[in-house]
Amino acid sequence: MKHWMAYVLGMKQNELITIHPDILGGTPVFHGTRVPVQTLFDYLERDYTLSEFIECFPSVSRELPARY
């Protein structure tokens, strides 16, 4: 298993993804943003790189939360 995958699987939901009825009607978004998680998958399916996705959505950070 890749290091980043183990990290993501070990995270609590609210550390990476937010689901709240007042934010985009409960659509899962990246924590601290209004960017739907599904958008990342859509970009990757269209052969965009992660760097290109982050360039389009600068509020999504590649950095791990500070406590890690």
Secondary structure, DSSP 8 states (H G I E B T S, - for coil): --HHHHHHHHS-HHHHEE--TTSGGG--EETTS--BHHHHHHHHHTT--HHHHHHH-TTS-SS--TT-
